[in-house]
Structures are given as C-alpha cells and as structure tokens.
C-alpha cells in the first residue's frame, strides 16, 4: 500500500466555525439595522445618508445590511507595512502571518536602570524605540510612552506631543510605525513627516510605513475627532485600524458573545464610513474587547476571558477576509515578575496559534499604564520560543529518519551520526533562560532570570545604534514640527 506523506504538522488554535461566525455577523447586522450608531461628524453623516442609511434624531444612523456587505466587498485583504525608505515589506498583514510590536502612550515608565516607576520623558521614549529597533522578534514600533518634557509651541498652552512622538520614532527606527494622534491636524503633520522619509506621499501610499490606531467610542458612537481621522486616512489611502474597546460590564454586555457582537457592529459601521469615503482604502479589523473587574473596576488584560475574546475577534476578522489586530506581551502586574511572565507567554502563544496579523502592547504592565523595557525583552524571548513551536513537525523522509534508525540499529549511537550533525542546530537555543546544572550556574554568579533580563535590556539600550535619517529629511521634519 502506498504511504500518504504529510510533510508538515503545525499547531493552531480554533474556536468559531463558519456557521458561528455567520451567527455573530448576522447579530451585528441586526444591531446596525435596528439599534444603529450615533455619528457626531457631518461629512460621515452625509456619506451615510447618501448611501441609503436611515438618519434620525439628528445623528442616529441605522445601516442596512446591504451597505455593510458592499463595504466588505471593497476593502483589500492584504496590507504590507514597509521599512522606512524602502519597498521591503516587514509586516505582511494577511493570512496567518503574525507581526509583533509594543503599545502606545503609557504615562509611566518602569526604569530598568533604577527599578523605579516614574513619568515618561523624551529620553525614555528614545531608549524604548531604539530597544524595539534592535529586537528582531518585533516588527513594528509604537510610542510606548507619553513624554512629559515636550515644550508647548509659541502661543499655545499644550505641547504637540503626538507629533513629537512620531518624529522620535521616525528618527530612531527603520521599522513601520503604528501611531496615535489627537485629531485630523495631527494626522496631516504626521503623514507629512512620513512622506518626507518615504520620498513623497505617493511613495508612502505605495510602500506604507505607518498605520493609524484610532477608536470609535463604545457603545455605538463615532466621535467627531475619531471620525475625522478615519476619513483622512481613507482619503489618503493609508492604512488604519479603527478598533473599539468595549468593556464587558461597563460599555458592553457582561457576556463574551454580547461583547463580540457589539464590537463587531462598531467595527463594521466604521468600515462602512471608511469605504464610503474611498472604496478600496486599507483597513484592519480590530476589537479590543476587555471586561471590567468588578472588584477593582480595572479593565483586565491578564484573564482567560481576555484571551477568549482575542480568539473570537481574530476569527471574525478572518471570516471577513480582513487583516487582524490583536494584543500580546501585556499584564496587569505592576512589575516584571512571575505574573507578568506568565501573561506574556500565554498571550504570545494565543496570538501565534490564532494567526493574528498585527499584535501590539508588548511591554505593557499595570493594565496598560506602565511600559517596561524588560517586559519587552522578555516577550521577545517568548516570541522566539513560540515561533519555534509554530514550525511544527516535519514528516518527510529526512525527518522520519527511517534509514538513520536502521543504520544506527538497536543499542547504537546517534551522537556521532551525520544525521545528527545536519539537524541539531534546528533546536531552539534561549538567550535568557539558563539550562546549566546548579554547579555551573553558581560558578557563573547564580544570576536569576530577572538579573539576566535587566543586564540584557540595558546592554541593548546602551549599545544599539539605529540607522540614521538623512539630514535633509531631519530638516523637513523639524520644519513640519515648527510650522504645522
């Protein structure tokens, strides 16, 4: 009998079948048809009205299913985020490709030099961006912190923090940037900076190096400022994830299914607005569904329900054929401890097993209030570990090794066999974990994982030199910061 060969067996995680995704989709359509969404932006209201949505009570919009289905047919299924100044795709958002990166805008910094938590400074953001630039396991950058020492421009009481964040990221990494901003004006300035580094707006559109992260407001509202950012990105054909953050028990029903339905309706209504502005503009499916811990009123990251929500959200995005947005490398812990390590490892595995495309928040502690560089480096190790697992098991003739087994025979020695020499390097080797026996570990200083982690983090932060921007681009960025 001829043997059937299955050359590769790979692990994956699956929860919702097609019929169950369809059930959630139909429920979300019913929310949009029956309940509707509030749209607080005039251009979006006009686009919806002209497309056949029903507008009442000034800004309550009820969206017919046909309009949602039309939008889903227009939006592309692939986005390729490129390295700065090139057409090299480093974060392909499609299929089951997974790209990891940090989060944005934490007020607090857990300083690896002192072990103390304090407010972020510009220098800290630079250090964090350089750290992420150096780690090959991370594919994109977010700001990680809100610097408190950005001066306000002349005649204003408020600093242009988001623009300065972006300028810092653009100067200190070649990796794609997922940015946040305050309003459309910020979008314009940030896009101009990215275009300067890309060689013009057209080059930026062809080889996008940035993606906007923005949010509608749960439950079922589109604010003026968020919608204006959404429309700007659509109009300029630049990628965006417009991801709601419904909180079960607070701004969403206190059930996972109800939260998924609500969040899906919010994403689909965002997509309709986005595609009405410019059909075919790139859009990422994201839904940051959390739940409220009723003991603390904290929006929880380190919980089984949060991971179940991640699985459901990515499977809905895959059902729609859209690039997906997710979370990993985060914890509710206040320090980089065993709790944080467990949260990081589990969340990375879930992201890879589900095939979530764009995975952010690596390094988040204190439920998203604090960034820890050590958590970033630890999570990078977990990404390496988990990616090795995702390679699965080869089942071809070379891997099954029948001839090797026959050659070595009973009681033989595989250590000296050529097959071992050819394959032993395929096994994963850690850079942080220590596999030595106690005597060798003690002779090397008896360092615990936390000590090794701190040393490695500081070594990278103090030694890595990112690829510099050309002086002409720096001058243009400074001009934009001073004049826009």
C-alpha positions as CSV (number, residue, x, y, z in Angstrom):
1,X,0.0,0.0,0.0
2,X,1.3,3.4,-0.9
3,X,2.1,5.6,2.1
4,X,0.4,9.1,2.2
5,X,3.0,11.7,3.1
6,X,2.0,14.8,5.2
7,X,5.2,16.9,5.0
8,X,4.4,19.3,7.9
9,X,2.2,19.1,11.0
10,X,1.7,22.6,12.6
11,X,-0.2,23.6,15.7
12,X,-3.1,26.1,15.5
13,X,-6.0,27.3,17.7
14,X,-9.6,27.3,16.5
15,X,-12.8,28.2,18.3
16,X,-15.5,29.5,16.0
17,X,-16.6,27.6,12.9
18,X,-18.1,29.3,9.8
19,X,-21.7,28.9,11.0
20,X,-20.9,30.5,14.4
21,X,-19.0,33.4,12.7
22,X,-22.1,33.9,10.5
23,X,-24.3,33.9,13.6
24,X,-22.2,36.7,15.1
25,X,-22.2,38.6,11.8
26,X,-26.0,38.4,11.5
27,X,-26.4,39.6,15.1
28,X,-24.1,42.6,14.4
29,X,-26.1,43.4,11.2
30,X,-29.2,43.4,13.3
31,X,-27.6,45.8,15.8
32,X,-26.8,48.2,13.0
33,X,-30.2,47.9,11.4
34,X,-32.3,48.1,14.5
35,X,-30.3,50.0,17.1
36,X,-28.0,52.0,15.0
37,X,-24.9,54.1,15.8
38,X,-24.5,57.8,16.8
39,X,-22.3,59.7,14.3
40,X,-21.1,63.0,15.5
41,X,-19.3,64.2,12.3
42,X,-21.2,65.9,9.5
43,X,-19.3,64.6,6.5
44,X,-19.7,61.0,7.7
45,X,-23.4,61.6,8.3
46,X,-23.8,62.9,4.7
47,X,-21.9,60.0,3.2
48,X,-24.1,57.5,5.1
49,X,-27.3,59.3,4.2
50,X,-26.5,59.5,0.5
51,X,-25.6,55.8,0.5
52,X,-29.0,54.8,1.8
53,X,-28.6,54.7,5.6
54,X,-31.5,56.0,7.7
55,X,-30.7,59.1,9.7
56,X,-33.0,60.2,12.5
57,X,-32.8,62.2,15.7
58,X,-30.1,64.4,14.2
59,X,-27.3,61.8,14.1
60,X,-28.7,58.3,14.9
61,X,-27.8,56.2,11.8
62,X,-29.3,52.8,11.0
63,X,-27.2,51.0,8.5
64,X,-28.8,48.4,6.1
65,X,-27.1,45.1,5.7
66,X,-26.6,45.7,2.0
67,X,-24.4,48.7,2.8
68,X,-22.2,46.6,5.1
69,X,-21.9,43.8,2.6
70,X,-20.9,46.4,-0.1
71,X,-18.1,47.8,2.2
72,X,-16.8,44.3,2.9
73,X,-16.5,43.7,-0.9
74,X,-14.5,46.9,-1.4
75,X,-11.8,46.6,1.3
76,X,-8.5,44.9,0.5
77,X,-7.5,41.7,2.2
78,X,-3.7,42.5,2.3
79,X,-1.6,45.3,3.7
80,X,2.2,45.3,3.5
81,X,3.9,47.6,6.0
82,X,7.4,48.5,4.8
83,X,10.7,49.5,6.4
84,X,11.5,53.2,6.4
85,X,12.6,54.5,3.0
86,X,12.2,51.2,1.2
87,X,9.7,48.9,-0.5
88,X,10.7,46.0,1.7
89,X,7.7,44.6,3.5
90,X,8.5,43.7,7.1
91,X,4.9,43.3,8.4
92,X,2.7,41.4,5.8
93,X,-0.8,41.7,7.1
94,X,-2.7,38.8,5.6
95,X,-3.4,35.1,6.1
96,X,-1.9,33.8,9.3
97,X,1.3,36.0,9.3
98,X,1.9,37.4,12.8
99,X,3.9,40.7,13.4
100,X,4.5,41.9,17.0
101,X,5.2,45.3,18.4
102,X,4.8,47.4,21.6
103,X,1.9,49.6,22.7
104,X,1.5,53.4,22.9
105,X,1.0,56.2,25.3
106,X,1.7,54.8,28.8
107,X,2.1,57.7,31.3
108,X,4.5,55.6,33.4
109,X,8.0,54.2,32.8
110,X,9.5,51.3,34.7
111,X,13.1,52.3,34.5
112,X,15.4,49.3,34.2
113,X,18.3,51.3,35.5
114,X,16.8,52.1,38.9
115,X,13.8,49.7,39.1
116,X,11.6,52.7,39.9
117,X,8.3,53.7,38.2
118,X,8.1,57.3,37.1
119,X,6.7,59.5,34.4
120,X,8.0,59.2,30.8
121,X,10.5,61.6,29.4
122,X,11.5,62.1,25.8
123,X,14.8,60.3,26.5
124,X,12.9,57.3,27.7
125,X,10.8,57.1,24.5
126,X,14.1,57.3,22.5
127,X,15.6,54.5,24.6
128,X,12.4,52.3,24.1
129,X,12.2,52.9,20.4
130,X,15.9,52.0,20.0
131,X,15.3,48.9,22.0
132,X,12.5,47.8,19.8
133,X,14.5,48.6,16.7
134,X,17.2,46.3,17.9
135,X,15.0,43.3,18.6
136,X,14.4,41.1,15.5
137,X,11.4,39.5,17.1
138,X,9.5,42.8,16.9
139,X,8.3,44.0,13.6
140,X,6.8,47.4,14.2
141,X,7.0,50.3,16.7
142,X,4.5,52.3,18.8
143,X,5.4,55.2,21.0
144,X,5.2,53.2,24.3
145,X,5.1,56.4,26.4
146,X,3.8,60.0,26.7
147,X,6.8,62.2,27.3
148,X,6.2,64.9,29.9
149,X,9.0,67.2,28.8
150,X,7.8,68.2,25.4
151,X,7.6,72.1,25.3
152,X,4.4,73.8,24.1
153,X,4.8,75.7,20.9
154,X,4.7,79.5,21.0
155,X,1.2,80.9,21.7
156,X,-0.1,77.5,22.9
157,X,-0.5,76.0,26.4
158,X,-0.5,72.4,25.0
159,X,2.6,70.6,23.5
160,X,2.1,68.8,20.2
161,X,3.0,65.5,22.0
162,X,1.8,63.1,19.3
163,X,3.8,64.8,16.5
164,X,7.0,64.8,18.6
165,X,6.4,61.1,19.5
166,X,6.2,60.3,15.8
167,X,9.3,62.3,15.0
168,X,11.2,60.4,17.6
169,X,10.0,57.1,16.3
170,X,10.8,58.1,12.7
171,X,14.4,59.1,13.6
172,X,15.2,56.1,15.8
173,X,13.8,53.1,14.0
174,X,13.5,51.8,10.4
175,X,10.6,49.6,11.4
176,X,7.0,50.5,10.4
177,X,5.2,52.8,12.9
178,X,1.7,52.4,14.3
179,X,0.8,55.8,15.6
180,X,-1.9,57.5,17.6
181,X,-2.8,61.2,17.4
182,X,-5.2,63.7,18.8
183,X,-7.0,65.0,15.7
184,X,-7.0,65.4,11.9
185,X,-4.4,68.2,12.1
186,X,-2.0,65.8,13.8
187,X,-2.7,63.2,11.1
188,X,-1.8,65.8,8.5
189,X,1.5,66.7,10.2
190,X,2.4,63.0,10.9
191,X,1.6,62.0,7.3
192,X,3.8,64.8,6.0
193,X,6.7,63.6,8.2
194,X,6.3,60.0,7.0
195,X,6.1,61.2,3.4
196,X,9.3,63.1,3.8
197,X,11.1,60.0,4.9
198,X,9.4,57.9,2.1
199,X,10.3,60.2,-0.7
200,X,6.8,61.7,-1.1
201,X,3.2,60.9,-0.5
202,X,2.8,58.7,-3.5
203,X,5.7,56.6,-2.4
204,X,4.2,56.4,1.1
205,X,0.9,55.2,-0.3
206,X,2.7,52.5,-2.4
207,X,5.0,51.4,0.4
208,X,3.2,52.4,3.6
209,X,5.5,52.7,6.7
210,X,2.8,53.9,9.1
211,X,-0.7,52.8,10.3
212,X,-3.1,54.9,12.4
213,X,-4.6,53.3,15.5
214,X,-7.8,55.1,16.4
215,X,-11.1,54.1,18.1
216,X,-14.9,54.7,17.9
217,X,-16.5,55.2,21.3
218,X,-18.3,52.3,22.9
219,X,-21.1,51.7,22.9
220,X,-22.0,52.5,19.3
221,X,-20.7,56.1,18.9
222,X,-18.4,57.8,16.4
223,X,-17.0,61.0,17.8
224,X,-16.1,63.9,15.6
225,X,-12.4,63.8,16.1
226,X,-12.0,60.0,15.7
227,X,-14.2,60.0,12.6
228,X,-12.2,62.9,11.0
229,X,-9.0,60.8,11.5
230,X,-10.7,57.8,9.9
231,X,-11.8,59.8,6.9
232,X,-8.4,61.4,6.5
233,X,-6.6,58.0,6.3
234,X,-9.2,56.7,3.9
235,X,-8.9,59.8,1.7
236,X,-5.1,59.4,1.5
237,X,-5.3,55.6,1.0
238,X,-3.2,54.9,4.1
239,X,-3.8,52.0,6.5
240,X,-5.9,52.4,9.7
241,X,-7.2,50.2,12.5
242,X,-10.3,51.8,13.9
243,X,-10.6,49.5,16.9
244,X,-13.3,49.9,19.6
245,X,-12.5,49.0,23.2
246,X,-15.8,47.8,24.6
247,X,-15.6,46.8,28.3
248,X,-17.9,43.9,29.3
249,X,-20.0,45.0,32.2
250,X,-19.2,48.7,31.6
251,X,-19.6,49.8,28.0
252,X,-20.7,46.4,26.6
253,X,-22.9,43.5,27.7
254,X,-21.4,41.4,30.5
255,X,-21.0,38.3,28.3
256,X,-18.3,37.4,25.8
257,X,-20.8,36.8,23.0
258,X,-22.6,40.1,23.6
259,X,-19.3,42.0,23.7
260,X,-18.1,40.4,20.4
261,X,-21.4,41.3,18.8
262,X,-21.3,44.9,20.0
263,X,-17.7,45.3,19.0
264,X,-18.2,43.7,15.6
265,X,-21.1,46.1,14.9
266,X,-18.9,49.1,15.8
267,X,-16.1,47.9,13.5
268,X,-18.4,47.3,10.6
269,X,-20.0,50.7,11.0
270,X,-16.5,52.2,11.0
271,X,-15.7,50.2,7.8
272,X,-18.8,51.5,6.1
273,X,-17.8,55.1,6.8
274,X,-14.3,54.4,5.7
275,X,-15.1,52.8,2.4
276,X,-17.8,55.4,1.6
277,X,-15.0,58.0,1.8
278,X,-12.7,56.0,-0.5
279,X,-13.6,52.5,-1.7
280,X,-10.6,50.1,-1.5
281,X,-8.7,52.1,1.1
282,X,-6.7,49.7,3.5
283,X,-8.4,48.8,6.8
284,X,-7.5,46.4,9.7
285,X,-10.2,44.6,11.7
286,X,-9.7,45.1,15.4
287,X,-11.9,44.9,18.5
288,X,-10.2,45.5,21.9
289,X,-12.8,43.7,23.9
290,X,-12.0,43.6,27.7
291,X,-14.0,43.1,30.8
292,X,-14.4,45.2,33.9
293,X,-13.1,43.5,37.1
294,X,-16.0,44.4,39.5
295,X,-13.6,44.2,42.5
296,X,-11.2,46.8,41.2
297,X,-13.1,48.5,38.2
298,X,-9.9,47.8,36.2
299,X,-10.2,46.8,32.5
300,X,-8.4,43.5,32.7
301,X,-5.6,42.2,30.4
302,X,-4.4,39.1,32.3
303,X,-7.6,37.0,32.2
304,X,-8.8,33.9,30.4
305,X,-11.8,35.9,29.2
306,X,-9.5,38.4,27.5
307,X,-7.7,35.6,25.6
308,X,-11.1,34.1,24.6
309,X,-12.1,37.5,23.3
310,X,-8.8,37.7,21.3
311,X,-9.6,34.4,19.6
312,X,-13.2,35.4,18.8
313,X,-12.1,38.7,17.4
314,X,-9.4,37.4,15.1
315,X,-11.6,34.6,13.8
316,X,-14.3,37.2,12.9
317,X,-11.6,39.2,11.1
318,X,-10.5,36.1,9.2
319,X,-14.2,35.3,8.4
320,X,-14.4,38.7,6.7
321,X,-11.1,38.2,4.9
322,X,-9.5,41.3,6.6
323,X,-6.1,41.9,8.3
324,X,-6.5,41.5,12.0
325,X,-5.3,43.4,15.1
326,X,-4.5,41.9,18.5
327,X,-2.7,42.0,21.8
328,X,0.2,40.2,23.4
329,X,3.1,40.7,25.9
330,X,1.0,42.5,28.5
331,X,0.0,42.1,32.1
332,X,-2.0,43.6,35.0
333,X,1.1,43.1,37.2
334,X,2.8,46.3,38.4
335,X,6.4,44.9,37.9
336,X,8.2,42.5,35.6
337,X,7.6,39.4,37.8
338,X,6.3,35.9,37.5
339,X,2.7,37.1,36.9
340,X,3.9,39.3,34.0
341,X,6.0,36.4,32.6
342,X,3.0,34.0,32.6
343,X,0.8,36.6,31.0
344,X,3.4,37.4,28.3
345,X,4.0,33.7,27.4
346,X,0.3,32.8,27.2
347,X,-0.7,35.8,25.2
348,X,2.1,35.3,22.7
349,X,1.0,31.7,22.2
350,X,-2.6,32.7,21.6
351,X,-1.6,35.4,19.0
352,X,0.6,32.9,17.1
353,X,-1.8,30.0,17.3
354,X,-4.7,32.1,16.0
355,X,-2.7,33.8,13.3
356,X,-3.4,37.4,14.4
357,X,-1.7,39.7,11.9
358,X,-0.7,42.9,13.9
359,X,-0.1,42.3,17.6
360,X,0.6,45.2,19.8
361,X,1.0,46.1,23.5
362,X,4.3,44.1,24.1
363,X,5.8,45.6,27.3
364,X,2.5,46.8,28.9
365,X,2.2,46.5,32.7
366,X,-0.3,47.8,35.2
367,X,-3.2,47.1,32.7
368,X,-1.7,49.5,30.1
369,X,-0.5,52.3,32.4
370,X,3.2,51.4,32.5
371,X,5.8,50.4,29.9
372,X,8.6,48.1,31.0
373,X,11.6,47.7,28.7
374,X,12.4,44.4,30.5
375,X,8.9,43.1,29.7
376,X,9.6,43.9,26.0
377,X,12.9,41.9,26.0
378,X,11.3,39.0,27.9
379,X,8.4,38.9,25.5
380,X,10.8,38.9,22.6
381,X,12.3,35.7,24.0
382,X,8.8,34.2,24.3
383,X,8.1,35.1,20.7
384,X,11.2,33.2,19.6
385,X,10.1,30.2,21.8
386,X,6.6,30.2,20.4
387,X,7.6,30.7,16.8
388,X,9.8,27.6,17.1
389,X,6.8,25.7,18.3
390,X,4.7,27.0,15.4
391,X,7.2,25.4,13.0
392,X,5.5,22.1,13.9
393,X,6.9,18.7,12.9
394,X,8.3,17.8,9.5
395,X,7.1,14.4,8.3
396,X,9.1,13.9,5.2
397,X,11.6,11.1,4.7
398,X,14.6,13.1,6.0
399,X,12.7,13.9,9.2
400,X,11.2,10.5,9.8
401,X,14.8,9.2,9.6
402,X,13.9,5.5,8.9
403,X,17.3,4.9,7.2
404,X,19.1,6.5,10.1
405,X,17.2,4.3,12.6
406,X,18.1,1.3,10.5
407,X,21.7,2.3,10.2
408,X,22.3,3.0,13.9
409,X,20.3,0.0,15.0
410,X,19.5,-1.3,18.4
411,X,21.9,0.0,21.1
412,X,23.6,2.3,18.7
413,X,24.9,5.9,19.0
414,X,23.1,8.8,17.3
415,X,25.5,11.4,18.6
416,X,28.2,10.6,16.1
417,X,25.8,10.1,13.2
418,X,25.9,12.6,10.2
419,X,22.1,13.0,10.5
420,X,22.6,14.5,14.0
421,X,25.3,16.9,12.7
422,X,22.9,18.0,10.0
423,X,19.9,18.7,12.3
424,X,21.0,19.5,15.9
425,X,21.2,23.2,15.2
426,X,17.4,23.2,14.4
427,X,16.6,23.0,18.1
428,X,15.8,26.3,19.8
429,X,18.5,27.9,21.9
430,X,17.5,30.5,24.5
431,X,19.2,33.8,25.1
432,X,17.7,34.5,28.6
433,X,16.8,31.1,30.0
434,X,19.6,29.2,31.7
435,X,19.8,25.4,31.1
436,X,23.0,24.7,33.1
437,X,23.2,22.5,36.1
438,X,23.5,24.1,39.5
439,X,27.2,23.9,39.8
440,X,27.9,25.7,36.5
441,X,25.1,28.2,37.2
442,X,26.6,29.0,40.6
443,X,30.1,29.3,39.2
444,X,28.7,31.9,36.7
445,X,27.3,34.1,39.5
446,X,23.9,32.4,40.4
447,X,22.0,35.0,38.5
448,X,18.3,34.7,38.4
449,X,16.3,35.4,35.3
450,X,15.4,38.9,36.4
451,X,19.1,39.9,36.8
452,X,20.0,38.5,33.3
453,X,16.9,40.2,31.8
454,X,17.9,43.6,33.3
455,X,21.5,43.2,32.1
456,X,20.4,42.2,28.5
457,X,17.9,45.1,28.4
458,X,20.4,47.7,29.4
459,X,23.1,46.3,27.1
460,X,20.8,46.6,24.1
461,X,19.6,50.1,25.1
462,X,23.1,51.4,25.6
463,X,24.8,49.8,22.5
464,X,22.3,49.8,19.6
465,X,22.6,52.5,17.0
466,X,19.6,52.8,14.7
467,X,20.0,53.7,11.0
468,X,20.1,57.5,10.9
469,X,17.7,59.6,8.8
470,X,19.3,61.8,6.1
471,X,20.0,65.3,7.3
472,X,17.6,66.7,4.6
473,X,14.7,64.6,6.0
474,X,15.5,65.7,9.5
475,X,15.3,69.3,8.4
476,X,12.0,68.8,6.8
477,X,10.6,67.0,9.9
478,X,11.8,69.9,12.1
479,X,10.1,72.4,9.7
480,X,6.8,70.4,10.0
481,X,7.0,70.3,13.8
482,X,7.6,74.0,13.9
483,X,5.1,75.2,11.3
484,X,2.1,72.8,11.0
